[in-house]
Amino acid sequence: MALLVEEPGAEQKPVHLDAVLGKLGAFGKHQVFTLCMIALVYATGTMYNVNYVFAVEEVHYRTNNKRNRNVEACFGLACEEWKRALVGTAHIFGNMLGLLVQGQISDRYGRKTAAVFAGTLGGVLGLAKSCASEYWTYVVLETLEAAVGDALSPMFMLSIEIVEKEKAILYQMILLNVATCGLIILPFISWALPYWRHFLRFIYAPALILLTYSFFLDESIRWLFSKGKKDRGIQIIEKIAKRNDVAIDRQILNKLDYVEEDDSSNLNDWKLLLKTFKSRIMMQRFLVCMVWWFTITLINYGMMISSVSFGGNKYVNFALLMLMDIPANVFYWLALSKYRRKMPLLTSFLMLATFSYNIVYMYTSELFPTYTRNSLVALCSSVGRVGALLAPQAPLLVNI
């Protein structure tokens, strides 16, 4: 990507888009407002991904038996432990399939469009789930909500594309801590609202706010330029400059040009994806990323699900486990700001699960070209969900 700037008495020289994004600022009025909108998705989206841990939590019942008052009996889901675990597996399976579609929607129609569509639909399905009258209806709605209602993937792409690359890590650190705060609050919401219908309605209602993002959220400038929508990209640059009180030379914008890395502007999205896979280097990266994603999702989801089975207060246990993510998020920012991606990633796999998860997300997004970035990250994440798919079933092994 390049901007062409003509200086008096000098030849035209390319100026990277990052330089313009840097001039627009990282924490001006526009960026802070956008960051707050994205933060809402991070805070609630992480809740939706693990809500089943509390929505279908284990409940023990005791019978009032005159002969033996110590005899325990079970009712409903308490009689069939596999049904509780199946809800978590259904969610992750739906999420795994949905990522494949969402990546294509995001790369074809834009990050904003994908996020607004998924977030709003997810809120509607989540609220519908709270009204389910029987178990299998709930499982179907859980699967659908996970498949089409996850706005985190396109919002992640938007968040790393709205600022210069040097500030993307800082943005992610802030947003990851917001997501962590959402997960810390989640168990206390469940504690305060033990009835699962009230619990689900409380956490899913804010998702309907995403429908208003159609009017207030701007599309990724990088994505617009990658799709040849130069005029729209320039309009957004001018809008940001005006809101942030930054002077942008109109002559520079008139000569603004986008330089493709290769001739891909005339190819449709599926051909672009196949073109990427024909590259030996890209294929190697993809295979390695799949192994990373499988490993980290199995570990992270396994820890979250198992935390409510420890001794003591399960709500506090879950919150404390999530609280440990905050120093991991800060460490992630410090490490990636000072070092390259490879060594921190390899080192983190030895002992730091959350740190690994954060790096893999960022690193994967940097390994692939803009025009298929969300599709390939979503594909890697989808394959990785096979690991998460196994996590809800792991507690069943305790009984065996």
BELTA-V116496 format. One record per pair of residues at least 12 apart in sequence whose ideal C-beta (glycine too) atoms are under 6 Angstrom apart, sorted by the first residue. I is the first residue (numbers start at 1). J is the second residue. D is the distance in Angstrom with one decimal. If there is no record, write none. Layout:
{{I/J/D} {I/J/D}}
This chain:
{{1/17/4.2} {1/225/5.8} {1/258/5.8} {2/14/3.9} {2/16/5.9} {2/259/4.6} {3/15/4.3} {3/20/5.8} {3/256/5.2} {4/255/4.5} {4/257/5.1} {5/252/5.3} {18/164/4.3} {18/165/5.7} {21/163/5.8} {21/164/4.4} {22/164/4.3} {24/240/5.0} {24/246/5.7} {25/244/5.4} {26/163/5.0} {26/167/4.2} {28/244/3.3} {29/243/5.2} {29/244/5.7} {30/240/4.6} {30/243/4.4} {30/244/5.5} {37/217/5.7} {38/155/5.4} {38/159/5.2} {39/178/4.5} {41/151/5.1} {41/155/4.6} {42/175/4.8} {42/178/4.9} {42/179/4.2} {43/178/5.2} {43/182/3.6} {44/206/5.4} {45/151/6.0} {45/152/4.1} {46/179/4.4} {46/182/5.0} {46/183/5.3} {47/182/5.3} {47/186/5.0} {47/203/5.2} {50/304/5.6} {52/87/4.8} {52/88/4.7} {52/91/5.5} {53/305/5.9} {53/308/5.9} {54/190/3.8} {55/196/4.9} {56/84/4.7} {56/87/4.8} {59/78/5.6} {61/75/5.4} {85/392/4.8} {85/393/5.4} {85/396/5.6} {87/142/5.8} {88/392/3.1} {89/389/5.9} {89/392/4.9} {90/139/5.0} {90/142/5.1} {90/143/4.7} {91/142/5.2} {91/146/4.5} {92/385/5.4} {92/388/4.6} {92/389/4.9} {94/143/3.8} {94/146/3.4} {94/147/3.9} {95/146/4.1} {95/150/5.9} {95/385/5.9} {96/382/4.8} {96/385/3.7} {97/147/5.3} {98/147/3.5} {98/148/5.7} {98/150/6.0} {99/378/4.2} {99/381/5.3} {99/382/4.0} {100/382/5.3} {102/114/5.9} {102/153/5.5} {102/378/5.8} {103/374/4.7} {103/375/3.9} {103/378/2.9} {104/375/5.6} {106/154/4.3} {106/374/4.0} {107/269/5.9} {107/374/4.9} {107/375/4.9} {108/269/4.9} {110/219/5.0} {110/223/5.8} {111/154/4.6} {111/157/5.0} {111/158/3.9} {111/220/4.7} {111/223/5.9} {112/217/5.3} {112/219/4.6} {114/154/3.8} {115/151/4.5} {115/154/4.2} {115/155/4.9} {116/210/5.7} {116/213/5.0} {116/214/5.4} {118/149/5.7} {118/150/5.8} {118/151/4.3} {119/151/3.6} {119/207/5.6} {119/210/3.4} {120/210/5.1} {120/211/4.7} {121/148/5.3} {121/149/5.1} {122/145/5.6} {122/149/2.2} {122/207/5.6} {123/204/5.3} {123/207/2.8} {123/208/4.6} {125/141/5.8} {125/144/5.5} {125/145/3.9} {125/149/5.4} {126/145/5.5} {126/204/3.3} {127/204/5.1} {128/141/5.7} {129/141/4.2} {130/197/4.8} {130/200/3.8} {130/201/4.8} {153/378/5.6} {157/374/4.9} {158/220/5.2} {159/171/5.6} {159/175/6.0} {161/220/4.1} {161/222/4.3} {169/333/5.6} {169/336/4.9} {169/337/5.7} {173/329/5.5} {173/333/3.6} {176/329/4.4} {177/326/5.8} {177/329/5.1} {180/322/5.8} {180/325/4.4} {180/326/5.6} {183/322/4.1} {184/319/5.0} {184/322/4.7} {184/323/5.9} {187/315/3.9} {187/318/4.3} {187/319/5.1} {191/315/4.5} {218/236/5.1} {221/233/5.0} {221/236/5.6} {222/370/5.7} {225/258/4.3} {226/370/4.3} {226/371/5.0} {228/265/5.6} {234/253/5.2} {234/256/5.9} {264/371/6.0} {272/371/5.4} {272/372/5.3} {273/372/5.3} {273/375/5.7} {276/372/5.0} {285/367/4.8} {289/364/5.1} {289/380/4.3} {290/380/5.7} {290/383/4.5} {292/360/4.8} {293/380/5.0} {293/381/5.8} {293/384/2.5} {294/384/5.0} {294/386/5.9} {294/387/4.2} {296/356/5.1} {296/357/4.7} {296/360/5.7} {297/384/4.5} {297/387/4.3} {297/388/4.1} {298/387/3.2} {298/391/6.0} {299/353/4.8} {300/353/5.6} {300/357/5.5} {301/388/4.3} {301/391/3.8} {302/391/4.4} {302/394/5.7} {305/391/5.5} {305/392/5.9} {307/321/4.6} {325/354/4.8} {328/354/4.0} {328/355/4.9} {332/355/5.5} {332/358/4.4} {341/363/4.5} {344/359/6.0} {345/359/4.7} {364/377/5.1} {364/380/5.6} {365/377/5.4}}
